[in-house]
């Protein structure tokens, strides 16, 4: 488990790979984002901006979170305080996603000496190195022995 004192600006973390299957993409979309370009290959090919079936961006974000939690063990958990997301390219069935994270800032709290805010940039990339998701996030991270 990592604490605030264990982290430095510039630290990088890289996750394992995760394959996005057609079945999982359709299951997630059917439950949470039921749009034709996530559910129907023929419709997605014919009339979608994506020119084929694409995973929901929220599915890509959920997988990104899973991979991030596996490679970045923070004492007390990943407690988000702010985030912004972009999806520069669609995630496709068969894409093998991995996550790369870089810490960009560490700011100790001025009012609560037991914690600080850690900012980082996350990129989810496919097997070709294409960026599928970019997020900038701030999390609360606790100090040791306070």
Residue frames as a rotation matrix with the C-alpha (Angstrom) as fourth column:
UNK 1
0.576 0.818 0.000 0.00
0.818 -0.576 0.000 0.00
0.000 0.000 -1.000 0.00
UNK 2
-0.430 -0.733 0.527 1.28
0.748 -0.616 -0.247 3.42
0.506 0.288 0.813 -0.97
UNK 3
0.335 0.422 -0.842 1.04
0.800 -0.600 0.018 6.61
-0.498 -0.680 -0.538 1.08
UNK 4
0.995 0.092 -0.024 1.52
0.072 -0.889 -0.453 10.25
-0.063 0.449 -0.891 0.11
UNK 5
0.453 -0.891 -0.039 5.21
-0.615 -0.344 0.710 10.10
-0.645 -0.297 -0.704 1.12
UNK 6
-0.017 -0.440 0.898 5.79
0.306 0.852 0.424 7.15
-0.952 0.282 0.120 -1.24
UNK 7
0.548 0.391 0.739 4.79
0.802 0.004 -0.597 9.12
-0.236 0.920 -0.311 -4.35
UNK 8
-0.376 -0.687 -0.623 6.75
0.276 -0.724 0.632 11.56
-0.885 0.065 0.462 -6.51
UNK 9
0.579 0.454 -0.677 5.89
-0.465 -0.499 -0.732 13.77
-0.670 0.739 -0.078 -9.45
UNK 10
-0.050 -0.560 -0.827 6.87
-0.994 0.107 -0.013 11.84
0.096 0.821 -0.563 -12.57
UNK 11
-0.645 -0.098 0.758 6.18
-0.324 0.933 -0.156 8.40
-0.692 -0.346 -0.634 -11.11
UNK 12
-0.262 0.523 -0.811 4.66
-0.926 0.101 0.364 6.13
0.272 0.846 0.458 -13.78
UNK 13
-0.399 0.256 0.880 2.52
-0.349 0.845 -0.405 3.04
-0.848 -0.469 -0.248 -13.45
UNK 14
-0.478 0.234 -0.846 1.59
-0.835 0.177 0.521 0.62
0.272 0.956 0.111 -16.24
UNK 15
0.169 0.686 0.707 -1.18
-0.794 0.520 -0.315 -1.95
-0.584 -0.508 0.633 -15.96
UNK 16
-0.600 -0.155 0.785 -1.67
0.205 0.919 0.337 -5.40
-0.774 0.363 -0.519 -17.38
UNK 17
-0.892 0.304 -0.335 -3.55
-0.416 -0.259 0.872 -5.87
0.179 0.917 0.357 -20.64
UNK 18
-0.437 0.839 0.325 -7.32
0.006 0.364 -0.931 -6.46
-0.899 -0.405 -0.164 -20.84
UNK 19
-0.976 0.094 0.196 -9.18
0.207 0.135 0.969 -7.66
0.064 0.986 -0.151 -23.96
UNK 20
-0.447 0.867 -0.219 -12.52
-0.614 -0.476 -0.630 -6.05
-0.651 -0.148 0.745 -24.81
UNK 21
-0.858 0.172 0.484 -14.73
0.384 0.841 0.381 -8.82
-0.341 0.513 -0.788 -26.19
UNK 22
-0.750 0.649 0.123 -17.74
-0.165 -0.365 0.916 -8.32
0.640 0.667 0.382 -28.43
UNK 23
-0.039 0.770 -0.636 -19.95
0.636 0.511 0.579 -10.09
0.771 -0.382 -0.510 -25.90
UNK 24
-0.283 -0.143 -0.948 -18.81
0.921 -0.315 -0.228 -7.88
-0.266 -0.938 0.221 -23.02
UNK 25
-0.995 -0.084 -0.051 -19.21
0.062 -0.942 0.331 -4.70
-0.076 0.326 0.942 -25.10
UNK 26
-0.470 0.883 -0.008 -22.79
-0.080 -0.034 0.996 -5.63
0.879 0.469 0.087 -25.96
UNK 27
0.013 0.456 -0.890 -23.59
0.865 0.441 0.238 -6.71
0.501 -0.773 -0.389 -22.40
UNK 28
-0.624 -0.308 -0.718 -22.31
0.667 -0.689 -0.284 -3.44
-0.407 -0.656 0.635 -20.90
UNK 29
-0.967 0.252 0.019 -24.10
-0.192 -0.781 0.594 -1.37
0.165 0.571 0.804 -23.55
UNK 30
-0.314 0.904 -0.289 -27.34
0.274 0.377 0.885 -3.28
0.909 0.199 -0.366 -23.11
UNK 31
0.091 0.318 -0.944 -27.29
0.977 0.154 0.146 -2.56
0.192 -0.935 -0.297 -19.40
UNK 32
-0.005 -0.240 -0.971 -25.83
0.695 -0.699 0.169 0.96
-0.719 -0.674 0.170 -19.24
UNK 33
-0.384 -0.220 -0.897 -25.57
-0.382 -0.846 0.372 2.64
-0.841 0.485 0.241 -22.68
UNK 34
-0.143 0.396 0.907 -28.09
0.535 0.802 -0.266 1.03
-0.833 0.447 -0.327 -25.07
UNK 35
0.269 0.138 -0.953 -27.30
-0.627 -0.726 -0.282 2.82
-0.731 0.673 -0.109 -28.30
UNK 36
0.965 0.258 0.050 -27.22
-0.137 0.654 -0.744 1.06
-0.225 0.711 0.666 -31.70
UNK 37
0.529 -0.821 -0.216 -23.53
-0.509 -0.103 -0.855 1.75
0.679 0.562 -0.472 -32.35
UNK 38
-0.378 -0.613 0.694 -22.72
-0.926 0.270 -0.266 -0.22
-0.024 -0.742 -0.670 -29.16
UNK 39
-0.105 0.510 0.853 -25.17
-0.503 0.713 -0.488 -3.06
-0.858 -0.481 0.182 -29.78
UNK 40
0.707 0.523 0.476 -25.68
0.181 0.517 -0.837 -3.77
-0.683 0.678 0.271 -33.50
UNK 41
-0.299 -0.942 0.152 -22.72
0.385 0.026 0.922 -4.35
-0.873 0.334 0.355 -35.84
UNK 42
-0.281 0.231 0.932 -24.74
0.959 0.033 0.281 -3.83
0.034 0.972 -0.231 -39.04
UNK 43
0.774 0.626 0.093 -26.37
0.612 -0.778 0.140 -0.62
0.160 -0.052 -0.986 -37.82
UNK 44
0.549 -0.655 -0.519 -23.06
0.147 -0.535 0.832 0.68
-0.823 -0.533 -0.198 -36.47
UNK 45
-0.449 -0.728 0.519 -21.37
0.622 0.163 0.766 0.01
-0.642 0.666 0.380 -39.81
UNK 46
-0.124 0.528 0.840 -24.15
0.964 -0.137 0.228 1.61
0.236 0.838 -0.491 -41.85
UNK 47
0.439 0.542 0.717 -25.11
0.421 -0.829 0.368 4.75
0.793 0.140 -0.592 -39.94
UNK 48
0.812 -0.163 -0.561 -22.63
0.530 -0.196 0.825 5.46
-0.245 -0.967 -0.073 -37.18
UNK 49
0.804 -0.593 0.036 -19.92
-0.575 -0.792 -0.203 8.09
0.149 0.142 -0.979 -36.93
UNK 50
0.231 -0.730 0.644 -17.76
-0.637 0.387 0.667 5.23
-0.736 -0.564 -0.376 -35.62
UNK 51
0.162 -0.103 -0.981 -18.02
-0.941 0.284 -0.185 3.24
0.298 0.953 -0.051 -38.88
UNK 52
-0.219 -0.149 -0.964 -18.47
0.005 0.988 -0.154 0.04
0.976 -0.038 -0.216 -36.93
UNK 53
0.726 0.531 -0.437 -19.33
0.373 0.231 0.899 -1.27
0.578 -0.816 -0.031 -33.50
UNK 54
-0.334 -0.795 0.507 -17.66
-0.159 -0.482 -0.862 0.67
0.929 -0.369 0.035 -30.69
UNK 55
-0.297 0.166 -0.940 -17.63
0.892 0.399 -0.211 0.08
0.340 -0.902 -0.267 -26.95
UNK 56
0.822 0.547 0.157 -19.32
0.402 -0.754 0.520 2.65
0.403 -0.364 -0.840 -24.77
UNK 57
0.003 -0.816 0.578 -16.85
-0.172 -0.570 -0.803 5.25
0.985 -0.097 -0.142 -23.56
UNK 58
0.325 0.200 0.924 -18.14
-0.922 -0.149 0.356 4.54
0.209 -0.968 0.136 -20.07
UNK 59
0.998 -0.055 -0.011 -17.23
0.056 0.992 0.114 0.88
0.004 -0.114 0.993 -20.53
UNK 60
0.315 -0.939 0.136 -13.71
0.422 0.010 -0.906 1.91
0.850 0.343 0.400 -21.51
UNK 61
-0.032 -0.280 0.959 -13.62
-0.647 -0.726 -0.234 4.17
0.762 -0.628 -0.158 -18.44
UNK 62
0.762 0.379 0.526 -14.79
-0.648 0.469 0.600 1.33
-0.019 -0.798 0.603 -16.17
UNK 63
0.844 -0.520 -0.131 -12.12
0.469 0.834 -0.290 -1.03
0.260 0.183 0.948 -17.51
UNK 64
0.070 -0.824 0.563 -9.53
0.057 -0.560 -0.827 1.73
0.996 0.090 0.008 -17.14
UNK 65
0.283 0.105 0.953 -10.54
-0.874 -0.382 0.302 2.13
0.395 -0.918 -0.016 -13.48
UNK 66
0.989 0.096 0.116 -10.26
-0.133 0.914 0.382 -1.61
-0.069 -0.393 0.917 -12.92
UNK 67
0.542 -0.840 0.004 -6.77
0.595 0.381 -0.708 -1.74
0.593 0.386 0.707 -14.41
UNK 68
0.021 -0.503 0.864 -5.71
-0.311 -0.825 -0.472 1.36
0.950 -0.259 -0.173 -12.47
UNK 69
0.597 0.258 0.760 -6.84
-0.789 0.017 0.614 -0.07
0.145 -0.966 0.214 -9.13
UNK 70
0.970 -0.234 -0.057 -4.87
0.238 0.969 0.070 -3.24
0.039 -0.081 0.996 -9.82
UNK 71
0.253 -0.954 0.159 -1.55
0.771 0.099 -0.629 -1.48
0.585 0.281 0.761 -10.43
UNK 72
-0.488 -0.369 0.791 -1.82
-0.092 -0.880 -0.467 1.44
0.868 -0.301 0.395 -7.99
UNK 73
0.176 0.530 -0.830 -2.56
0.747 0.476 0.463 0.37
0.641 -0.702 -0.312 -4.40
UNK 74
-0.446 -0.228 0.866 -3.19
-0.239 -0.902 -0.360 3.45
0.863 -0.368 0.347 -2.30
UNK 75
-0.863 0.133 -0.488 -3.80
0.502 0.344 -0.794 3.16
0.063 -0.930 -0.363 1.43
UNK 76
-0.515 0.752 -0.411 -7.50
-0.002 -0.480 -0.877 3.88
-0.857 -0.451 0.249 1.93
UNK 77
0.123 0.568 0.814 -8.36
0.815 0.411 -0.409 3.35
-0.567 0.713 -0.412 -1.76
UNK 78
-0.811 -0.311 0.495 -8.56
0.569 -0.616 0.545 5.60
0.136 0.724 0.677 -4.81
UNK 79
0.053 0.813 -0.580 -10.76
0.803 -0.380 -0.459 8.39
-0.593 -0.442 -0.673 -3.48
UNK 80
-0.384 -0.193 0.903 -11.48
0.854 -0.445 0.269 10.71
0.350 0.875 0.336 -6.36
UNK 81
-0.221 0.320 -0.921 -12.00
0.531 -0.753 -0.389 14.43
-0.818 -0.575 -0.004 -5.89
UNK 82
0.357 0.305 -0.883 -12.03
-0.537 -0.706 -0.461 15.57
-0.765 0.638 -0.088 -9.54
UNK 83
-0.408 -0.508 0.759 -11.68
0.396 0.650 0.648 14.12
-0.823 0.565 -0.064 -13.04
UNK 84
0.292 0.485 -0.824 -12.11
-0.718 -0.458 -0.524 14.99
-0.632 0.745 0.215 -16.70
UNK 85
-0.077 -0.208 0.975 -12.30
0.302 0.927 0.222 12.47
-0.950 0.311 -0.008 -19.54
UNK 86
0.108 0.131 -0.985 -11.74
-0.908 -0.390 -0.152 12.46
-0.404 0.911 0.077 -23.29
UNK 87
0.268 0.022 0.963 -12.21
0.214 0.973 -0.082 9.62
-0.939 0.228 0.256 -25.75
UNK 88
-0.195 -0.417 -0.888 -10.06
-0.671 -0.603 0.431 10.42
-0.715 0.680 -0.163 -28.82
UNK 89
-0.614 -0.004 -0.789 -10.75
-0.666 0.539 0.515 7.05
0.423 0.842 -0.333 -30.52
UNK 90
0.501 0.851 0.158 -13.37
-0.829 0.420 0.369 4.35
0.248 -0.316 0.916 -30.13
UNK 91
-0.519 -0.519 0.679 -12.62
-0.675 0.736 0.045 1.10
-0.523 -0.435 -0.733 -28.37
UNK 92
0.025 0.457 -0.889 -13.32
-0.911 0.376 0.168 -1.85
0.411 0.806 0.426 -30.67
UNK 93
0.900 0.252 0.357 -14.10
-0.365 0.882 0.298 -5.51
-0.240 -0.398 0.885 -30.03
UNK 94
0.751 -0.659 -0.022 -10.79
0.596 0.693 -0.406 -7.33
0.283 0.292 0.914 -29.69
UNK 95
0.349 -0.650 0.675 -8.86
-0.353 -0.758 -0.548 -4.29
0.868 -0.047 -0.494 -28.49
UNK 96
0.311 -0.387 -0.868 -6.34
0.856 0.511 0.079 -5.17
0.413 -0.768 0.490 -25.81
UNK 97
0.661 0.066 0.748 -6.28
-0.109 -0.977 0.183 -2.21
0.743 -0.202 -0.639 -23.45
UNK 98
-0.008 -0.572 -0.820 -3.59
0.969 0.199 -0.148 -1.27
0.248 -0.796 0.552 -21.00
UNK 99
0.913 0.381 0.143 -3.35
0.303 -0.871 0.386 1.82
0.272 -0.309 -0.911 -18.82
UNK 100
-0.234 -0.972 -0.035 -0.41
0.834 -0.182 -0.521 4.16
0.500 -0.151 0.853 -18.33
UNK 101
0.844 0.529 -0.084 -0.52
0.466 -0.647 0.604 6.68
0.265 -0.549 -0.792 -15.51
UNK 102
-0.312 -0.938 0.149 1.85
0.683 -0.330 -0.652 9.52
0.661 -0.102 0.744 -14.63
UNK 103
0.358 0.352 -0.865 1.72
0.887 -0.416 0.199 11.59
-0.290 -0.839 -0.461 -11.45
UNK 104
0.077 -0.254 0.964 1.79
0.681 -0.693 -0.237 15.29
0.728 0.675 0.119 -12.33
UNK 105
-0.240 -0.146 0.960 1.37
-0.459 -0.854 -0.245 17.04
0.856 -0.499 0.137 -8.96
UNK 106
-0.056 0.201 -0.978 1.32
0.814 0.576 0.071 16.33
0.578 -0.792 -0.196 -5.24
UNK 107
-0.326 0.044 0.944 -0.17
-0.269 -0.962 -0.048 18.99
0.906 -0.270 0.325 -2.97
UNK 108
-0.746 0.061 -0.663 -0.27
0.614 0.449 -0.649 18.44
0.259 -0.891 -0.372 0.80
UNK 109
0.320 0.935 0.154 -3.49
0.696 -0.343 0.631 19.67
0.643 -0.095 -0.760 2.38
UNK 110
-0.542 -0.467 0.699 -3.23
-0.040 -0.816 -0.577 23.02
0.840 -0.340 0.423 4.16
UNK 111
-0.064 0.643 0.763 -6.07
-0.896 -0.374 0.241 22.23
0.440 -0.668 0.600 6.55
UNK 112
0.895 0.335 0.295 -5.83
-0.429 0.830 0.356 18.43
-0.126 -0.445 0.887 7.08
UNK 113
0.113 -0.992 -0.052 -2.28
-0.982 -0.120 0.145 17.32
-0.150 0.035 -0.988 7.84
UNK 114
-0.087 -0.120 0.989 -3.10
-0.269 0.959 0.092 13.62
-0.959 -0.258 -0.116 7.39
UNK 115
0.326 0.323 0.888 -3.55
0.703 0.545 -0.457 13.85
-0.631 0.774 -0.049 3.57
UNK 116
-0.523 -0.408 -0.749 -2.85
-0.251 -0.766 0.592 15.52
-0.815 0.497 0.298 0.27
UNK 117
0.706 0.702 -0.090 -4.14
-0.236 0.114 -0.965 15.68
-0.667 0.703 0.246 -3.28
UNK 118
-0.477 -0.807 0.349 -2.34
0.083 0.354 0.931 13.73
-0.875 0.473 -0.102 -6.01
UNK 119
0.508 0.559 -0.655 -2.98
-0.605 -0.310 -0.734 14.69
-0.613 0.769 0.181 -9.65
UNK 120
-0.492 -0.673 0.553 -2.27
-0.001 0.635 0.772 12.33
-0.871 0.379 -0.313 -12.50
UNK 121
-0.013 0.406 -0.914 -2.87
-0.980 -0.185 -0.068 11.76
-0.197 0.895 0.400 -16.19
UNK 122
-0.161 0.063 0.985 -4.20
-0.047 0.996 -0.072 8.39
-0.986 -0.058 -0.157 -17.32
UNK 123
-0.204 0.144 -0.968 -4.08
-0.977 -0.086 0.193 7.05
-0.055 0.986 0.159 -20.85
UNK 124
0.235 0.288 0.928 -5.81
-0.110 0.957 -0.269 3.86
-0.966 -0.039 0.256 -21.94
UNK 125
-0.230 -0.438 -0.869 -4.11
-0.926 -0.177 0.334 2.51
-0.300 0.881 -0.365 -25.05
UNK 126
0.869 0.483 0.109 -4.90
-0.413 0.827 -0.381 -0.39
-0.274 0.286 0.918 -27.35
UNK 127
0.557 -0.639 0.530 -2.47
0.455 0.769 0.449 -2.97
-0.695 -0.009 0.719 -28.73
UNK 128
0.385 -0.388 0.838 -1.43
0.854 -0.194 -0.482 -0.55
0.350 0.901 0.257 -31.51
UNK 129
-0.625 -0.629 -0.463 -0.60
0.769 -0.599 -0.224 2.28
-0.137 -0.496 0.858 -29.11
UNK 130
-0.396 0.581 0.711 -3.74
0.241 -0.681 0.691 4.24
0.886 0.445 0.130 -30.06
UNK 131
-0.996 0.085 -0.013 -5.03
-0.017 -0.339 -0.941 6.35
-0.084 -0.937 0.339 -27.18
UNK 132
-0.446 0.892 -0.079 -8.64
0.578 0.354 0.736 5.41
0.684 0.283 -0.673 -26.43
UNK 133
0.758 0.632 -0.162 -9.14
0.512 -0.422 0.749 7.41
0.405 -0.650 -0.643 -23.24
UNK 134
-0.523 -0.823 0.223 -7.31
0.411 -0.473 -0.780 10.28
0.747 -0.316 0.585 -21.57
UNK 135
0.685 0.720 -0.112 -8.23
0.476 -0.327 0.816 11.49
0.551 -0.613 -0.567 -18.11
UNK 136
-0.542 -0.701 0.464 -6.83
-0.075 -0.510 -0.857 14.01
0.837 -0.499 0.224 -15.70
UNK 137
0.502 0.706 -0.500 -7.72
0.328 0.379 0.865 13.11
0.801 -0.598 -0.041 -12.14
UNK 138
-0.398 -0.529 0.749 -7.15
-0.637 -0.429 -0.641 14.23
0.660 -0.732 -0.166 -8.57
UNK 139
0.362 0.463 -0.809 -7.35
0.294 0.767 0.571 11.81
0.885 -0.444 0.142 -5.66
UNK 140
0.608 -0.136 0.783 -7.04
-0.758 -0.394 0.520 12.07
0.238 -0.909 -0.343 -1.90
UNK 141
0.289 -0.584 -0.759 -3.99
0.224 0.812 -0.539 10.22
0.931 -0.014 0.365 -0.57
UNK 142
0.979 0.153 0.136 -3.26
-0.104 -0.200 0.974 9.76
0.177 -0.968 -0.179 3.12
UNK 143
0.105 -0.968 0.227 0.06
-0.785 -0.221 -0.578 10.21
0.610 -0.117 -0.784 4.90
UNK 144
0.018 -0.237 -0.971 1.81
0.418 0.884 -0.208 7.57
0.908 -0.402 0.115 7.00
UNK 145
-0.329 -0.333 -0.884 1.78
0.910 0.139 -0.391 7.83
0.253 -0.933 0.257 10.78
UNK 146
-0.904 0.088 0.418 -0.38
-0.156 -0.979 -0.130 10.95
0.398 -0.183 0.899 11.08
